[in-house]
Amino acid sequence: MPFAIIALDKPNAQALRAALKPAHLDYLTARQHMMLAGGALLDADGQPIGGLIVVDTDDPQAARAFASEDPFNSGQLFASVEVMPWRQAFFDKKRTR
C-alpha cells in the first residue's frame, strides 16, 4: 500500500523554501521512480505552503525515510510532516477500485 506524505511549511518561510528548493528538486528527481505523485500545496493566493508526495512502497520505514531525508525537511522548512498509508480509489479521472 503506498504512503502519502503531507508536509506543511513553518509560517513566513518563503525565503527558506526558495533557498532549499534546488536541493529538494534534485532529491525528488533522483527518487522519482519511487513516486506516484507529488507537488506543492498552495494557499488561496497560489503560494506554496507545503507539499504532498505519494510514495510507491509497502514499507512504512521507507516512506518515513523518504520524508525525513528530503532537504525541505532536513533543512527545517516544515512545521509538520505526516506519513500515512494511502489507498488509491481514483486516478487520472477514472475510478480504479
N, C-alpha and C positions, 0 to 999 in steps of 0.2 A: 504494500500500500504506500503510495507516495506521501510526502510530507510537505505541508505549506509552512513557509517561513514568513511571518508578518512582523515587520520592524517599523517602529515609529521614531523619528528623529527627536532629539532634545530641542526645546524651544530656541528660536533665534540662532540656529546652527547652519545657516545658509553658507557662510564663508568656509566652515569646516567641511561641509558637504562638497563644495566646489574644489577644495584642496585635495580631498580624498578620492574624488570621482575617477581620475585616470587609473589609479591602482585598483579601485573597485571594479571598473570595467575590464581591466586586464585579468583580474581574478575570475570574474564570471566567464569571460571568453575562454580562458584555459579550462573551464569546467562546464562549458555549455552542453557537452554530451550527457551531463547529469541532470539537466534542467528541462522540465516540460514547459514552463512559462516563467516569465519574470518581468518586472518593471516597477516604476516608481508609483507610489501612492501620492495623490495630489490634493491640495487644499482647494477651496472654492475659487481661488484666483488662478489655478493651474500650476501652482508652485509645488515642487516636491517636498513632502513631509515624512517620507518613509518609503518602504518597499515591500513587495510581495514576490516571493520566489516559490515555485513548486518544484521540489527535488524528486527525481525518479529513483527512489531507493526504498527498500523494505526495512532498512536498518536505522532505527531512531538515533543511534550514536553517530552514524554517518551524516544524518541530517543536521544534528546539533553541531557537529564539527564543521560542516559546510557553513553554517550560520556564524559560528564563533570565529572562524578564520577569515571571514570577509573583512577587507580593510575598513569598510564603513563601521563594522562592529569593533574590531580591534583598535580602530582609531578613535573610539569613544563618541561616535556620532549618535548612536541610538540611545534613546531613553528606555526603550523596551524591545525585547525580541521574544516572540512566541514561535515554537516549533510544534506543529500539530499534525496528526495523521489526516490525510485528505482522500476522499473517495470521489472520483470523477463521475458525474451524472450527465453532464452536457459538455460538449466540446465542438468548437467550430460550427456553431449554430445547429448542432444536431444532438439529440439525446443518445447517450451511449449506454445507459442502463435501463 
